Every structure is written in C-alpha cells, then in structure tokens.
C-alpha cells in the first residue's frame, strides 16, 4: 500500500484514496465543508487546502536529505484541496504549516463576510461546523465594514425543508444529495458571486421521501426542519442511540429528548444498514405517537367502567381469567414492534405456562411505502426477529376467521391494535369471553378490553430488533418511565452527563408503562411460574443460548459492531470509518 507522510507521521492508505479520506481513516482532522463520503467531490469550499509535496531527488535519482538526515521536500507551488487530491506513494502532506493555516483563515474570513449573526436563534447552533471552525481556524475578527448582502431567509423548498439563503455557504451538499441520492434533481445554484443562492427549478418542489437528510448534511444552519424549527437548543437535549421502528429496515437513529419528551429523530451512521440516511416518514411519524395519547398505568373493567389498578393486580386478573379456559381456547397476539426479548418471553408464557400454540403476529404490509433505497413494504419493525423465534404470522383479514374457527374464548394482545376500524374484527373481539390488552396508545381496543396495561414503546425500552437483512441491532431507552428510572439514572451517572435529578432529561411526566417481557413474566408469575429475568440483557442471553442464529451475540458485541447478522456473529462485517456531519452532540 502507498505510504504517505502527514505532518511528519508516516501512514499507509489504500490506493485510490484522497488525502482527506486517508487522514480520516487515521484520525487526522482536515477542516472541510463541502466534502461528504457518500457524495461526489465538489471541491468548492476550499477549506481543506493543504500543502503537498514529494522528496527531492538528486540528478542521479537518489532521494535527498539534509544535514540532519531529514528528507528535503519539494512543495507544490500552490496549496491543493485534500478532498480531490489522490494519494501517491512517498507523498508528503502538511496540514499545520503557516501557509495552510493562513489559507484556512482566509477562507473562513471570506465565508463569514456575508454570514448573518443568527447563532442565538439558529437551530444548528451548538452542532455547527461553521461555529466550530470559526473558533479553531479563524482569527475572530473581520476587516469588512460594508453592509452584508441580504437574501431570502424563509423559503420552503417542500413540505419538510426550510431554506435560509443568508446562512448558505454554497457547499452544494444539498444539490448533490438531491441529484445523487434522492434522485430528484430539482436544486441548483442561481445568480453569481456573492449573490449566489440555491433555488428549486420553476414549478417543482423538493418533496423527496428523503428530503430531510439535507438538513443533517448541511454544515451550517441554512436548512432547517419545518417539523422541529425553533423547538429547542441542542444543548438542552439528550441524544440516545436507538433503532427506527417505522419499517423492517431498522435505520439507526438518535432520539432527541427534552423534558422527557421526544422532539426529533435523526439518522445515526451505520454503513451496513442505512449509511447516513433515513426517510422523512421515519423522522416525522415515529415519535409523535410516543408523546401523546398514551396509556399509563393498569386498568380493570368493572360494572362501573375502568378502574385503576396496580400491575400485579392486573396480572392476577389476567391469570385468573386464563385459568377458566382450555389452553387451545387462549390466543395471544404480539405486535410487530415488540423486541426479540419481548417476543421470546411471550412465547415462553404461551408454550411453557399456558400451553397454547395460538400465538401469532399480524402482518402489516404497505407496498406503496416501499422503495428501492431504504423503505420496506413490511411495516413491522421486528418481523424477521419474530419469525426467527418461531412465531406464525397472519394477515389482518384473517384475524376474525382465526378467532371463530379456533373457538377462541380468551385473547391477549401485546403491542398491537388489531381492530383498526375493521367491523369483522371488532365483532369477533366483542364475542370473546375475555380480552386483555397491553398497549402503547388509547385505541378502539382500549374501549372494550377487560384488562388494560400501559406498555413501553421502543423509546422507553431496551432490547433488540432483527431487521430485513437479519441484522440484530440493540436499542436503549431514551425516555424515563417509572419502571426504568433507576436504569436510566445508572446509565447517565456512568457517563457523567445529564445524571442529576434536576437535569432536563429527568423532567416531565414519567409514564407508568412496562416492557412487554416484564408483562409476560408478571402474568407467568401469577400463573405460578417464575422465569427469573432481571433485565432485558438477561432475556437476550437466554435467547443466545436457546435460539439458533443468535449464537455468540451479546449487547456489548452488538454495540461494538453496530449490529450482528444472524448465524454470522463470529464474523462481523467491517464498518470502516464512521463519518459525522455535525460536531458531536452529548449522548
């Protein structure tokens, strides 16, 4: 492999790599705005200028050294952009000499001439490359005395993205993303010089299902989310690693929380699953239902209506009802959003305690949602994980017949709303002698269920999903509940961030909702069987021991490799270097 010397340090790099890629792979930072590893090279911000040279050769062809034995370098007459300059064996690169630092300062001064002082109101403040570089590579003063250019500050490019022309630094990342990734080439530079701006072509709008990714890759605050705009400052939020439950792709995400409420979701880089992207639907639909219309606590229906009860009383009521029926008269439905840990424990409840084989998951398919990029027709986040645990699937239009033909008398549904306006299913459920429900939100089922238990969403749980490519991925809670308060406190205190009771992540209502594996274990205990699980990890460890394909997996291994593939845990895929578009936010 080619050997190059960067700031006096020799490194090896793959042939064909550019200087900026070689530096990134070796932990060397070169400032840049326009370069992105998943986009074509534009080379227009000039922030990555570096000094490039080679060792001087004598007329005889030997490499020259000075009196101290150091190589004599012949530097190129002009600085080169690191994003477009390929490496070659024996190349010397300087990123810290006076010539390079002067150029970086000049580029920053040029960019800041017309940049507005919007930091106090800008959503990007606190995670902005321009802010970071202004401190690191700029002298902090301006020689410009004239009036700044003014451009349009609130231009809706489409239903999700707002453009501020004054903040734009013309890096062209958004233009390249729209053309190369979203396959919707509707953005272009217009005007010239310091009047240049970006517009959509006449009669078009940027409404790609992936349009909001331009907000993430914009290095400044020129592009903001219409959904999130002005909601919170980044330093007021905590960000937790999770997995999007919107479909079976399992895009890696960061959950942004303030006052125990989710304010935004954004993609988390995973080169194997979703690279740097996620769809707009995942961002805008997979957090609002977590915040609103939730079931908190446990309830038992009596002649006077629903009566609040503690969880143990609810478990006992369910167990008492189940005992009245034959095992094959009891049916259990698990939702496609349940984790592997949830489903595994429910299966143990069904097979080892109740002794029923009437355990199913309802398929949720939307062919209109699918595309050839990330979105899948399978809207159940964990359908592959549920299948790997041996659970049978049925279609929504088969539910009513299943209940009728199998003479079901007692139904337990965990993490799904099976009615969804279907009169046949509603009639079938009403005909049951007993109906228990563990659910996230109020729905048609909560209006008729005999026992209702508030259950924890993906944002309040710890567990794993197995995605459409059989990749097992770990997620942890981002929101505090009455159940996970101690777990979250220990996690945060170990990180020494946001760990005190008066910090913002602990504020707000704490719902009384439980993970489904705990609910299943509670029902089993009420029926006389103790599974003995202490936490989600202990359930997963049991899965690893007893379910083919999960061998050699652990939460630590899943975190280290950003997931592992079924049957291939001993041979994890190489992740390479993971690039961050923004300055790092607190975890």
ZIGINOR-V104188 format. One line per field, one symbol per residue. phi: phi as a letter, one per 40 degrees, with the letter a starting at -180 (. if undefined). A space follows every 50 residues. Layout:
phi = ???
This chain:
phi = .cbbbbfgbcbbacdgcccccccdcbgbcbcabccacbbccbgbcgccdb cbaaccbcdcgcccbcccgccccccccbcbcccbcccacgcbbbbbcdcc ccccccccccccdbccccdcbcccdgabccccccccbbcgabccbccccb bcbbbccacbbbbbccccbfcgdccccdccbcfbcbbacbgbfcccabbc cdgbacbdcbcccccccccbbcbbcccbdgcaccccbbbbcabcccaccg dcbbccbbfgbcbabacbcadccbfbbaccccccbcbccccbfccbgbbb cbcchcbcbcccccccccccccccbcdccbbbbbcccccdcccccccccc ccbcgbbcbbbccbbbccccacbbcbcccccbcccccccgccbbcdcbcc ccccccfcbbbbbbgabccfgccccdcccccccabbabacbcadcccbcc bbbcbccdcbbbibbbccbgccbcbbcbbcbccbdccccccccccfbfcc cccccccgcbccbbccccccccccccchbbcgccaccccccccdcbbchc dgcadcccccbfhbcdgbccbccccgcccbcbccccc
